[in-house]
Amino acid sequence: MMTSNLSVIVAVAKNGVIGFNNTLPWHLPEDLKHFRALTTGHHIIMGRKTYESLGRLLPGRTTVIVTRNDDYKVEGALIANSLPAAIALCQNDDEAFLIGGAELYQDGLRLAEKLYVTEIALTVVGDAFFPQVDEAQWQEISREAHTSAQGLLFSYVTYSRVTGK
């Protein structure tokens, strides 16, 4: 079932890397602020490994953790055994955000209506990659170029699903 309330949010290096050893391979406080501004007040959907790498619930958001482990419990979080089940838990939210990891992003790209991508002008070593985006299915609707306090170039890019695809 297609749902219009799922958005994918991700920071990605030039070579597609999104993570290394369950951490972000860069330090970009500006992007963390941007992430917080977009997701506060909404549901955030993440895989178990992403949750465990955060080590805590993010304040001001409803956390939905996707895991195949039926016994997995986190006080204060909602647990789902699939991405569609997680999305169903967010149906009263006008925009739910899929925040990772790589495996869920693969499925999320098929279900999302919007992508918020922070493109980071770095090539880094990593073990988690963002899937290739089918450009025929997505239209860039905004792009803001920035330079971090440390001099790192990055852009906030928003894509909307091309209707009828």
ZADO-1210 file (C-alpha; in nm, 4 decimals, padded with zeros to 6 digits):
<atoms>
<atom x="00.0000" y="00.0000" z="00.0000" code="MET" pos="1"/>
<atom x="00.1407" y="00.3393" z="-00.0988" code="MET" pos="2"/>
<atom x="00.1463" y="00.5876" z="00.1828" code="THR" pos="3"/>
<atom x="00.1986" y="00.9577" z="00.1387" code="SER" pos="4"/>
<atom x="00.3221" y="01.0226" z="00.4915" code="ASN" pos="5"/>
<atom x="00.6628" y="00.8499" z="00.4696" code="LEU" pos="6"/>
<atom x="00.9730" y="01.0576" z="00.4080" code="SER" pos="7"/>
<atom x="01.3303" y="00.9319" z="00.3975" code="VAL" pos="8"/>
<atom x="01.5960" y="01.1463" z="00.5653" code="ILE" pos="9"/>
<atom x="01.9650" y="01.0688" z="00.5172" code="VAL" pos="10"/>
<atom x="02.3104" y="01.2241" z="00.5091" code="ALA" pos="11"/>
<atom x="02.5269" y="01.0695" z="00.2371" code="VAL" pos="12"/>
<atom x="02.8882" y="01.1104" z="00.1244" code="ALA" pos="13"/>
<atom x="02.9839" y="01.1517" z="-00.2427" code="LYS" pos="14"/>
<atom x="03.0588" y="00.7784" z="-00.2661" code="ASN" pos="15"/>
<atom x="02.7212" y="00.6766" z="-00.1185" code="GLY" pos="16"/>
<atom x="02.8508" y="00.6033" z="00.2332" code="VAL" pos="17"/>
<atom x="02.6034" y="00.6651" z="00.5162" code="ILE" pos="18"/>
<atom x="02.7822" y="00.4900" z="00.8001" code="GLY" pos="19"/>
<atom x="03.0851" y="00.3099" z="00.9337" code="PHE" pos="20"/>
<atom x="03.0783" y="00.0712" z="01.2326" code="ASN" pos="21"/>
<atom x="02.7242" y="00.1921" z="01.3163" code="ASN" pos="22"/>
<atom x="02.8363" y="00.5555" z="01.3419" code="THR" pos="23"/>
<atom x="02.8322" y="00.8585" z="01.1145" code="LEU" pos="24"/>
<atom x="03.1740" y="00.8917" z="00.9446" code="PRO" pos="25"/>
<atom x="03.1726" y="01.2730" z="00.9766" code="TRP" pos="26"/>
<atom x="03.1011" y="01.5425" z="01.2323" code="HIS" pos="27"/>
<atom x="02.8461" y="01.7875" z="01.0976" code="LEU" pos="28"/>
<atom x="02.6560" y="01.9665" z="01.3777" code="PRO" pos="29"/>
<atom x="02.4654" y="02.1755" z="01.1219" code="GLU" pos="30"/>
<atom x="02.3106" y="01.8599" z="00.9750" code="ASP" pos="31"/>
<atom x="02.2163" y="01.7278" z="01.3194" code="LEU" pos="32"/>
<atom x="02.0335" y="02.0577" z="01.3834" code="LYS" pos="33"/>
<atom x="01.8603" y="02.0324" z="01.0441" code="HIS" pos="34"/>
<atom x="01.7596" y="01.6721" z="01.1229" code="PHE" pos="35"/>
<atom x="01.6211" y="01.7765" z="01.4615" code="ARG" pos="36"/>
<atom x="01.4252" y="02.0671" z="01.3084" code="ALA" pos="37"/>
<atom x="01.2633" y="01.8433" z="01.0450" code="LEU" pos="38"/>
<atom x="01.1844" y="01.5428" z="01.2661" code="THR" pos="39"/>
<atom x="01.0807" y="01.6948" z="01.6002" code="THR" pos="40"/>
<atom x="00.7125" y="01.6358" z="01.6670" code="GLY" pos="41"/>
<atom x="00.6991" y="01.3429" z="01.4239" code="HIS" pos="42"/>
<atom x="00.7463" y="00.9660" z="01.4217" code="HIS" pos="43"/>
<atom x="01.0954" y="00.8457" z="01.3346" code="ILE" pos="44"/>
<atom x="01.1304" y="00.4929" z="01.1998" code="ILE" pos="45"/>
<atom x="01.4631" y="00.3133" z="01.2301" code="MET" pos="46"/>
<atom x="01.6118" y="-00.0315" z="01.2322" code="GLY" pos="47"/>
<atom x="01.7283" y="-00.1947" z="01.5536" code="ARG" pos="48"/>
<atom x="02.0976" y="-00.1412" z="01.4756" code="LYS" pos="49"/>
<atom x="02.0384" y="00.2275" z="01.4079" code="THR" pos="50"/>
<atom x="01.8536" y="00.2582" z="01.7396" code="TYR" pos="51"/>
<atom x="02.1324" y="00.0767" z="01.9229" code="GLU" pos="52"/>
<atom x="02.3946" y="00.3033" z="01.7621" code="SER" pos="53"/>
<atom x="02.2011" y="00.6061" z="01.8950" code="LEU" pos="54"/>
<atom x="02.1743" y="00.4403" z="02.2344" code="GLY" pos="55"/>
<atom x="01.8705" y="00.6436" z="02.3371" code="ARG" pos="56"/>
<atom x="01.5314" y="00.7713" z="02.2301" code="LEU" pos="57"/>
<atom x="01.5527" y="01.1091" z="02.0577" code="LEU" pos="58"/>
<atom x="01.3550" y="01.3717" z="02.2496" code="PRO" pos="59"/>
<atom x="01.0409" y="01.5242" z="02.1007" code="GLY" pos="60"/>
<atom x="00.9805" y="01.2381" z="01.8599" code="ARG" pos="61"/>
<atom x="00.7926" y="00.9081" z="01.8644" code="THR" pos="62"/>
<atom x="01.0425" y="00.6302" z="01.7966" code="THR" pos="63"/>
<atom x="00.9398" y="00.3252" z="01.5938" code="VAL" pos="64"/>
<atom x="01.2011" y="00.0473" z="01.5839" code="ILE" pos="65"/>
<atom x="01.1856" y="-00.2192" z="01.3135" code="VAL" pos="66"/>
<atom x="01.3224" y="-00.5585" z="01.4152" code="THR" pos="67"/>
<atom x="01.2575" y="-00.9218" z="01.3314" code="ARG" pos="68"/>
<atom x="01.3019" y="-01.0086" z="01.7010" code="ASN" pos="69"/>
<atom x="00.9505" y="-01.0497" z="01.8458" code="ASP" pos="70"/>
<atom x="01.0877" y="-01.0213" z="02.2007" code="ASP" pos="71"/>
<atom x="01.2649" y="-00.6893" z="02.1422" code="TYR" pos="72"/>
<atom x="01.1344" y="-00.4181" z="02.3747" code="LYS" pos="73"/>
<atom x="01.2442" y="-00.0612" z="02.4375" code="VAL" pos="74"/>
<atom x="01.0692" y="00.1415" z="02.7053" code="GLU" pos="75"/>
<atom x="00.9016" y="00.4397" z="02.5368" code="GLY" pos="76"/>
<atom x="00.9371" y="00.3109" z="02.1788" code="ALA" pos="77"/>
<atom x="00.6978" y="00.1381" z="01.9403" code="LEU" pos="78"/>
<atom x="00.8219" y="-00.1897" z="01.7897" code="ILE" pos="79"/>
<atom x="00.7289" y="-00.3225" z="01.4448" code="ALA" pos="80"/>
<atom x="00.8440" y="-00.6339" z="01.2589" code="ASN" pos="81"/>
<atom x="00.8448" y="-00.4753" z="00.9112" code="SER" pos="82"/>
<atom x="00.8599" y="-00.1344" z="00.7490" code="LEU" pos="83"/>
<atom x="00.4917" y="-00.1487" z="00.6372" code="PRO" pos="84"/>
<atom x="00.3929" y="-00.2350" z="00.9970" code="ALA" pos="85"/>
<atom x="00.6030" y="00.0580" z="01.1223" code="ALA" pos="86"/>
<atom x="00.4389" y="00.2944" z="00.8720" code="ILE" pos="87"/>
<atom x="00.0959" y="00.1742" z="00.9898" code="ALA" pos="88"/>
<atom x="00.1896" y="00.2839" z="01.3431" code="LEU" pos="89"/>
<atom x="00.2475" y="00.6364" z="01.2059" code="CYS" pos="90"/>
<atom x="-00.0810" y="00.6810" z="01.0201" code="GLN" pos="91"/>
<atom x="-00.1929" y="00.9708" z="01.2422" code="ASN" pos="92"/>
<atom x="00.1277" y="01.1642" z="01.1635" code="ASP" pos="93"/>
<atom x="00.1231" y="01.3858" z="00.8538" code="ASP" pos="94"/>
<atom x="00.4921" y="01.3043" z="00.7955" code="GLU" pos="95"/>
<atom x="00.6875" y="01.0127" z="00.9395" code="ALA" pos="96"/>
<atom x="01.0638" y="00.9949" z="00.8825" code="PHE" pos="97"/>
<atom x="01.2662" y="00.6862" z="00.7994" code="LEU" pos="98"/>
<atom x="01.6109" y="00.7547" z="00.9471" code="ILE" pos="99"/>
<atom x="01.7973" y="00.4324" z="00.8676" code="GLY" pos="100"/>
<atom x="01.9701" y="00.2049" z="00.8325" code="GLY" pos="101"/>
<atom x="02.0810" y="00.0878" z="00.4925" code="ALA" pos="102"/>
<atom x="01.8529" y="-00.2179" z="00.4733" code="GLU" pos="103"/>
<atom x="01.5404" y="-00.0188" z="00.5627" code="LEU" pos="104"/>
<atom x="01.6357" y="00.2588" z="00.3208" code="TYR" pos="105"/>
<atom x="01.6214" y="00.0006" z="00.0395" code="GLN" pos="106"/>
<atom x="01.2557" y="-00.0726" z="00.1203" code="ASP" pos="107"/>
<atom x="01.1796" y="00.2854" z="00.2171" code="GLY" pos="108"/>
<atom x="01.2716" y="00.4232" z="-00.1240" code="LEU" pos="109"/>
<atom x="00.9865" y="00.2198" z="-00.2728" code="ARG" pos="110"/>
<atom x="00.7327" y="00.3504" z="-00.0196" code="LEU" pos="111"/>
<atom x="00.8367" y="00.7097" z="00.0467" code="ALA" pos="112"/>
<atom x="00.6875" y="01.0196" z="-00.1096" code="GLU" pos="113"/>
<atom x="00.9735" y="01.2546" z="-00.0177" code="LYS" pos="114"/>
<atom x="01.3518" y="01.2339" z="00.0297" code="LEU" pos="115"/>
<atom x="01.5538" y="01.4740" z="00.2427" code="TYR" pos="116"/>
<atom x="01.9171" y="01.4158" z="00.1479" code="VAL" pos="117"/>
<atom x="02.2147" y="01.5951" z="00.2973" code="THR" pos="118"/>
<atom x="02.4831" y="01.5572" z="00.0308" code="GLU" pos="119"/>
<atom x="02.8238" y="01.5782" z="00.1940" code="ILE" pos="120"/>
<atom x="03.1186" y="01.6721" z="-00.0291" code="ALA" pos="121"/>
<atom x="03.3430" y="01.4005" z="00.1123" code="LEU" pos="122"/>
<atom x="03.4565" y="01.0586" z="00.0032" code="THR" pos="123"/>
<atom x="03.4825" y="00.8415" z="00.3129" code="VAL" pos="124"/>
<atom x="03.5388" y="00.4804" z="00.4089" code="VAL" pos="125"/>
<atom x="03.2183" y="00.3124" z="00.5158" code="GLY" pos="126"/>
<atom x="03.0326" y="-00.0147" z="00.5506" code="ASP" pos="127"/>
<atom x="02.6765" y="00.1145" z="00.5059" code="ALA" pos="128"/>
<atom x="02.5620" y="00.2703" z="00.1805" code="PHE" pos="129"/>
<atom x="02.2517" y="00.4531" z="00.0625" code="PHE" pos="130"/>
<atom x="02.0834" y="00.2655" z="-00.2231" code="PRO" pos="131"/>
<atom x="02.0962" y="00.4087" z="-00.5731" code="GLN" pos="132"/>
<atom x="01.8040" y="00.6458" z="-00.6266" code="VAL" pos="133"/>
<atom x="01.6117" y="00.5931" z="-00.9510" code="ASP" pos="134"/>
<atom x="01.6185" y="00.9455" z="-01.0907" code="GLU" pos="135"/>
<atom x="01.3165" y="00.8714" z="-01.3120" code="ALA" pos="136"/>
<atom x="01.1076" y="00.8341" z="-00.9944" code="GLN" pos="137"/>
<atom x="01.2269" y="01.1450" z="-00.8094" code="TRP" pos="138"/>
<atom x="01.2264" y="01.5149" z="-00.8858" code="GLN" pos="139"/>
<atom x="01.4575" y="01.7559" z="-00.7043" code="GLU" pos="140"/>
<atom x="01.2372" y="02.0290" z="-00.5559" code="ILE" pos="141"/>
<atom x="01.4926" y="02.2237" z="-00.3525" code="SER" pos="142"/>
<atom x="01.8682" y="02.2497" z="-00.2973" code="ARG" pos="143"/>
<atom x="02.0548" y="02.4652" z="-00.0455" code="GLU" pos="144"/>
<atom x="02.4356" y="02.4723" z="-00.0526" code="ALA" pos="145"/>
<atom x="02.6163" y="02.5292" z="00.2777" code="HIS" pos="146"/>
<atom x="02.9636" y="02.5297" z="00.4279" code="THR" pos="147"/>
<atom x="03.0020" y="02.3970" z="00.7817" code="SER" pos="148"/>
<atom x="03.1898" y="02.5816" z="01.0571" code="ALA" pos="149"/>
<atom x="03.4778" y="02.3375" z="00.9837" code="GLN" pos="150"/>
<atom x="03.4749" y="02.4279" z="00.6130" code="GLY" pos="151"/>
<atom x="03.2973" y="02.1127" z="00.4936" code="LEU" pos="152"/>
<atom x="03.0760" y="02.1663" z="00.1883" code="LEU" pos="153"/>
<atom x="02.7297" y="02.0115" z="00.2009" code="PHE" pos="154"/>
<atom x="02.3841" y="02.0615" z="00.0509" code="SER" pos="155"/>
<atom x="02.0323" y="01.9992" z="00.1748" code="TYR" pos="156"/>
<atom x="01.8437" y="01.8485" z="-00.1185" code="VAL" pos="157"/>
<atom x="01.4741" y="01.7628" z="-00.1165" code="THR" pos="158"/>
<atom x="01.3156" y="01.5278" z="-00.3688" code="TYR" pos="159"/>
<atom x="00.9524" y="01.4521" z="-00.4320" code="SER" pos="160"/>
<atom x="00.8251" y="01.1317" z="-00.5897" code="ARG" pos="161"/>
<atom x="00.7249" y="01.1822" z="-00.9522" code="VAL" pos="162"/>
<atom x="00.3530" y="01.1033" z="-00.9599" code="THR" pos="163"/>
<atom x="00.2384" y="00.8154" z="-01.1720" code="GLY" pos="164"/>
<atom x="00.5712" y="00.6265" z="-01.1361" code="LYS" pos="165"/>
</atoms>
